[in-house]
Amino acid sequence: MLEVAIMVEGQYGMDWPRWKRLARAVEDLGYAGLYRSDHFTEPTGPHMDALELWASLTWLADNTERIEFGPLVSPVSFRHPVITAWQASAVDSLAGGRLQLGLGAGWQEREHDAFGFDLLDTGRRFARLEEGLEVVTRLLRNEEPVSFAGEFYRLRDALLMPRSPRPGGVPVVIGGNGPRRTLRLVVRHADEWNRVFLTADEFAALNARMDGLLREAGRPPEEVRRTLMTRAVFGRTEAEVDGKLDGLPREELADAVIAGTVDEFVDRLGRLSDAGVQRVMLQWLEVDDVDGLEAMAGTVLPQL
């Protein structure tokens, strides 16, 4: 059965009242999880409220009981992996083992320039991410002190406490569709692979490639959970969908976007499930539309 979670953009006007309202809705309405981005600001346009990631996840851990949650994804470019691992271990312990730790290289130039972080060129960016993943996974998965010496990070007999209540530590999620660098990092480090904005056919093709790479590396394919994040525009009527699109013709939407009423969502989500998606994170940009979340939960979720 396909699991359906909600994903929001934390820099897209997110404040405490909105976050609390969304979290309670996702928890009460039966969605599998609540995920969010980790950015200071949007790539362009005015600055809006951007609720800090770990403050929001700590509140979530202590004020929900059922849903899974985490960043999609948190960049090592402006968050040191030692601090990220420490925070993740503590928050997962507080939540009783419900955090998924999504990690990425960073990509948005505006926020790095504005706040004084080095984004680096693509090659060095991924080299830094690979070292960051090595640091995070060693700290989270080992109950004895660990060491590491790299270009960007180093450890010497380091041990983090408190630990996750789960054997093996907090699951590490790597996001992205890159056929070379990303897939290699998933095979080496990830418990979950989260792809973004793919159709069912595109997902199935990459999934088959990942299965082969995991087998070549000696890992059973079922060790890595397969998830997808894609934009969702749900309405109870076609007119409501068009209103949310604000005049944008549906034919101009990316093929991966799910826009429509109940039947369209049931059909598209069913196809994603058939393609191998185990959990879909629906990007919900209408952060004040709790009524829409309730309507989707009551009409779409029972049919999956």
Backbone torsions as a table, in degrees:
resi	resn	phi	psi	omega
1	MET	NA	131.7	179.6
2	LEU	-71.0	131.2	174.6
3	GLU	-91.7	139.0	-178.8
4	VAL	-117.1	123.2	177.3
5	ALA	-121.0	169.8	179.3
6	ILE	-114.1	140.7	177.3
7	MET	-126.4	134.2	178.5
8	VAL	-125.6	157.4	177.6
9	GLU	-91.4	111.0	-174.2
10	GLY	-65.8	-19.1	-179.4
11	GLN	-96.7	4.5	-171.2
12	TYR	-100.8	53.5	179.4
13	GLY	82.0	21.2	-177.4
14	MET	-80.2	126.5	174.7
15	ASP	-129.3	179.6	-175.8
16	TRP	-63.4	-45.3	179.2
17	PRO	-59.6	-42.1	178.9
18	ARG	-65.0	-45.3	-178.2
19	TRP	-60.7	-45.7	-179.5
20	LYS	-64.9	-41.2	179.7
21	ARG	-64.6	-43.9	178.4
22	LEU	-64.3	-44.7	-178.1
23	ALA	-60.9	-43.7	-179.5
24	ARG	-67.2	-37.0	177.6
25	ALA	-65.2	-47.8	-179.2
26	VAL	-61.1	-41.8	178.4
27	GLU	-64.5	-46.4	-173.0
28	ASP	-77.4	-27.1	-172.7
29	LEU	-89.7	-4.4	173.9
30	GLY	96.9	8.8	175.0
31	TYR	-69.5	155.1	-174.8
32	ALA	-76.6	-26.3	-176.1
33	GLY	-170.5	171.9	177.2
34	LEU	-133.5	122.2	-177.6
35	TYR	-124.9	158.7	-179.3
36	ARG	-149.9	157.8	176.3
37	SER	-77.1	171.6	178.5
38	ASP	-132.0	88.3	-179.7
39	HIS	-137.8	154.5	172.3
40	PHE	-78.8	-35.7	-171.1
41	THR	-159.0	171.2	171.7
42	GLU	-75.3	159.3	179.4
43	PRO	-62.7	-30.4	178.2
44	THR	-141.8	169.8	174.6
45	GLY	90.1	-173.2	-176.5
46	PRO	-71.6	156.1	173.9
47	HIS	-75.3	135.6	179.5
48	MET	-124.3	172.4	174.7
49	ASP	-56.3	134.8	179.8
50	ALA	-137.6	93.7	-176.0
51	LEU	-66.7	127.5	-176.3
52	GLU	-61.2	138.5	-170.6
53	LEU	-55.8	-60.4	-168.9
54	TRP	-73.7	-26.2	171.7
55	ALA	-63.1	-44.3	-178.4
56	SER	-68.3	-38.0	-179.1
57	LEU	-73.0	-31.8	176.1
58	THR	-65.3	-43.4	175.4
59	TRP	-59.8	-43.4	-178.3
60	LEU	-62.1	-42.7	-179.3
61	ALA	-59.2	-35.9	-173.9
62	ASP	-94.4	-7.6	-175.1
63	ASN	-123.5	8.8	170.4
64	THR	-130.7	163.2	-177.3
65	GLU	-123.2	-21.7	-167.6
66	ARG	-117.1	-45.8	-168.7
67	ILE	-71.1	148.7	169.0
68	GLU	-86.8	161.0	-173.8
69	PHE	-161.9	167.4	176.3
70	GLY	161.9	177.2	178.4
71	PRO	-85.4	140.2	170.5
72	LEU	-127.0	90.2	-15.1
73	VAL	-124.8	168.7	179.5
74	SER	-97.7	125.9	-175.3
75	PRO	-83.8	139.5	174.6
76	VAL	-75.1	-9.9	-177.6
77	SER	-68.4	-29.9	175.3
78	PHE	-127.7	8.7	172.3
79	ARG	-128.4	117.7	-178.6
80	HIS	-64.9	132.2	-174.3
81	PRO	-63.0	-28.2	176.8
82	VAL	-65.5	-45.7	179.8
83	ILE	-66.7	-40.2	178.1
84	THR	-60.7	-44.7	178.8
85	ALA	-63.9	-40.0	178.8
86	TRP	-63.0	-48.4	178.5
87	GLN	-62.4	-44.1	-178.2
88	ALA	-62.3	-42.1	179.7
89	SER	-63.0	-42.4	-179.2
90	ALA	-68.5	-44.2	-179.1
91	VAL	-66.9	-39.5	178.5
92	ASP	-64.7	-37.5	176.1
93	SER	-64.1	-43.5	178.0
94	LEU	-61.7	-36.9	-176.6
95	ALA	-84.4	-3.9	-177.2
96	GLY	72.9	25.1	175.3
97	GLY	89.4	53.6	-179.2
98	ARG	-127.8	4.3	-177.9
99	LEU	-88.8	138.2	166.3
100	GLN	-115.2	124.2	-172.9
101	LEU	-95.6	99.9	177.0
102	GLY	-85.4	129.0	-177.4
103	LEU	-126.7	144.6	178.8
104	GLY	-147.3	177.9	-174.8
105	ALA	-84.1	-22.3	-169.4
106	GLY	91.5	147.0	-177.5
107	TRP	-151.5	-21.9	-169.6
108	GLN	-86.1	114.1	-174.8
109	GLU	-65.4	-39.8	-172.9
110	ARG	-58.4	-48.3	-175.8
111	GLU	-69.7	-33.3	178.6
112	HIS	-69.6	-42.9	177.7
113	ASP	-64.6	-43.1	-174.6
114	ALA	-65.7	-38.1	-172.7
115	PHE	-108.0	7.0	169.0
116	GLY	82.3	31.8	177.5
117	PHE	-108.3	142.9	179.5
118	ASP	-84.0	117.1	178.5
119	LEU	-78.1	-34.7	-180.0
120	LEU	73.4	163.8	174.5
121	ASP	-73.1	167.7	-170.9
122	THR	-58.8	-43.1	-178.3
123	GLY	-62.9	-48.4	-179.8
124	ARG	-71.2	-29.1	176.8
125	ARG	-61.0	-44.7	-180.0
126	PHE	-74.8	-29.5	174.0
127	ALA	-64.2	-40.1	176.8
128	ARG	-66.4	-40.5	177.3
129	LEU	-61.9	-42.7	-179.3
130	GLU	-62.3	-42.1	175.8
131	GLU	-65.1	-40.1	178.2
132	GLY	-61.1	-41.1	177.1
133	LEU	-64.4	-38.7	178.0
134	GLU	-62.2	-43.8	179.2
135	VAL	-64.1	-49.4	-177.1
136	VAL	-62.4	-47.9	-176.5
137	THR	-68.0	-36.1	176.8
138	ARG	-64.3	-41.6	-178.5
139	LEU	-70.4	-38.8	-175.5
140	LEU	-80.3	-29.3	-170.6
141	ARG	-101.5	-4.3	-176.9
142	ASN	-116.0	134.8	178.7
143	GLU	-95.0	2.8	174.8
144	GLU	-117.5	157.9	179.7
145	PRO	-56.2	143.6	-177.4
146	VAL	-126.6	158.4	177.8
147	SER	-132.2	156.0	178.7
148	PHE	-161.9	140.7	177.0
149	ALA	-132.0	113.9	-179.7
150	GLY	-133.1	-173.9	178.3
151	GLU	-73.8	-36.1	-173.2
152	PHE	-103.9	-30.6	-173.4
153	TYR	-139.1	156.9	175.9
154	ARG	-151.2	150.2	176.4
155	LEU	-131.4	150.3	173.7
156	ARG	-143.8	107.3	-179.7
157	ASP	51.1	51.2	-175.9
158	ALA	-97.0	139.1	178.7
159	LEU	-143.6	133.2	179.8
160	LEU	-104.8	135.9	173.6
161	MET	-137.8	147.9	-2.5
162	PRO	-74.3	162.7	-177.0
163	ARG	-102.8	163.2	174.0
164	SER	-61.3	146.0	175.8
165	PRO	-72.5	-5.5	-177.2
166	ARG	-94.9	135.6	173.3
167	PRO	-57.9	132.0	-178.3
168	GLY	90.5	-7.9	174.1
169	GLY	83.8	-171.5	-178.9
170	VAL	-65.0	130.0	176.4
171	PRO	-63.4	136.5	179.7
172	VAL	-100.0	127.8	179.9
173	VAL	-109.9	130.0	173.1
174	ILE	-113.5	128.5	-177.3
175	GLY	-106.5	150.0	174.9
176	GLY	133.6	162.2	-177.6
177	ASN	-111.1	1.4	-173.7
178	GLY	-57.5	125.5	-174.0
179	PRO	-74.5	-16.8	-177.6
180	ARG	-109.0	-72.2	-174.0
181	ARG	-65.6	-48.7	-173.8
182	THR	-64.0	-46.1	-178.0
183	LEU	-61.4	-38.8	179.7
184	ARG	-64.3	-40.7	179.0
185	LEU	-67.7	-37.5	177.4
186	VAL	-60.9	-47.5	-178.6
187	VAL	-59.2	-39.1	-175.6
188	ARG	-80.4	-36.3	-166.6
189	HIS	-123.6	-22.5	-162.5
190	ALA	-89.9	147.4	166.1
191	ASP	-95.3	-19.7	-179.6
192	GLU	-146.4	140.4	176.1
193	TRP	-113.7	118.5	-179.6
194	ASN	-109.4	113.7	175.8
195	ARG	-94.1	162.0	-172.7
196	VAL	-129.0	134.8	172.0
197	PHE	50.2	56.3	175.3
198	LEU	-117.6	147.3	170.3
199	THR	-76.8	170.3	179.3
200	ALA	-60.1	-41.9	-179.1
201	ASP	-66.0	-41.6	179.0
202	GLU	-65.3	-40.8	178.9
203	PHE	-62.1	-46.3	-178.0
204	ALA	-60.5	-40.0	-179.1
205	ALA	-65.5	-45.6	178.0
206	LEU	-67.5	-33.5	179.4
207	ASN	-61.9	-44.7	179.5
208	ALA	-62.9	-38.7	178.4
209	ARG	-65.7	-40.4	178.5
210	MET	-63.9	-42.0	177.3
211	ASP	-54.4	-45.8	-179.0
212	GLY	-64.9	-41.6	179.8
213	LEU	-65.7	-38.9	178.7
214	LEU	-65.2	-43.7	178.6
215	ARG	-62.2	-40.4	178.4
216	GLU	-61.6	-32.6	-179.3
217	ALA	-86.6	-0.5	179.0
218	GLY	82.9	17.4	177.5
219	ARG	-106.7	131.5	173.5
220	PRO	-62.8	134.6	-178.4
221	PRO	-55.6	-32.1	-177.5
222	GLU	-70.5	-8.0	176.7
223	GLU	-68.6	-22.2	-175.7
224	VAL	-111.6	115.0	178.6
225	ARG	-70.9	144.1	-176.6
226	ARG	-112.6	119.1	-178.6
227	THR	-131.5	165.6	-178.2
228	LEU	-141.0	136.5	171.1
229	MET	-110.3	126.3	178.5
230	THR	-148.3	156.0	-177.3
231	ARG	-69.2	139.2	178.3
232	ALA	-127.4	131.4	174.1
233	VAL	-127.6	97.2	-174.6
234	PHE	-105.2	139.7	174.7
235	GLY	-142.5	151.3	176.6
236	ARG	-73.1	-24.0	176.6
237	THR	-134.0	163.0	177.2
238	GLU	-63.0	-36.0	178.7
239	ALA	-63.6	-37.0	178.4
240	GLU	-67.1	-39.2	177.0
241	VAL	-62.2	-47.3	-179.9
242	ASP	-61.0	-36.7	177.8
243	GLY	-63.2	-40.0	178.5
244	LYS	-68.6	-29.4	178.5
245	LEU	-78.7	-11.3	173.1
246	ASP	53.8	47.6	175.1
247	GLY	89.0	-8.8	178.8
248	LEU	-73.8	121.0	179.1
249	PRO	-62.1	140.5	-177.6
250	ARG	-62.4	-30.9	-179.2
251	GLU	-67.7	-13.4	177.8
252	GLU	-91.9	-4.7	177.2
253	LEU	-72.7	151.2	173.0
254	ALA	-60.2	147.7	-175.8
255	ASP	-58.7	-28.5	-176.4
256	ALA	-78.1	-17.3	-178.3
257	VAL	-68.7	134.5	176.5
258	ILE	-101.3	111.0	-177.9
259	ALA	-132.5	123.0	179.2
260	GLY	160.1	-165.4	179.0
261	THR	-98.2	-162.6	-171.5
262	VAL	-56.7	-50.2	-174.5
263	ASP	-61.0	-41.7	178.9
264	GLU	-62.6	-42.8	-179.5
265	PHE	-66.7	-43.4	180.0
266	VAL	-62.3	-42.6	-180.0
267	ASP	-65.5	-49.3	-176.1
268	ARG	-67.5	-40.5	179.1
269	LEU	-68.2	-34.5	176.0
270	GLY	-63.6	-38.8	178.1
271	ARG	-67.2	-37.5	176.9
272	LEU	-64.6	-40.0	177.4
273	SER	-61.2	-44.4	179.0
274	ASP	-62.5	-29.0	-179.2
275	ALA	-79.7	-7.9	177.2
276	GLY	111.9	4.6	177.7
277	VAL	-72.7	125.6	178.9
278	GLN	-93.1	-31.4	175.4
279	ARG	-144.3	134.2	175.7
280	VAL	-111.0	132.2	175.2
281	MET	-102.6	109.9	-177.5
282	LEU	-85.6	117.1	-179.9
283	GLN	-71.1	115.0	-173.3
284	TRP	-112.1	98.2	-175.9
285	LEU	-84.0	-18.2	178.9
286	GLU	-85.5	75.9	-167.5
287	VAL	-66.7	-17.3	177.5
288	ASP	-93.0	-2.4	-175.3
289	ASP	-89.3	68.0	176.7
290	VAL	-70.4	-31.0	176.9
291	ASP	-60.9	-38.0	177.6
292	GLY	-65.2	-40.2	175.6
293	LEU	-60.8	-41.2	-180.0
294	GLU	-65.8	-43.0	179.4
295	ALA	-64.5	-41.9	179.5
296	MET	-65.9	-40.1	179.1
297	ALA	-63.9	-37.7	-176.6
298	GLY	-79.0	-22.0	-175.2
299	THR	-112.1	-36.3	-175.3
300	VAL	-90.9	-49.2	-173.7
301	LEU	-57.2	-40.6	-179.6
302	PRO	-64.7	-16.5	-177.0
303	GLN	-96.1	0.4	-177.7
304	LEU	-91.3	NA	NA
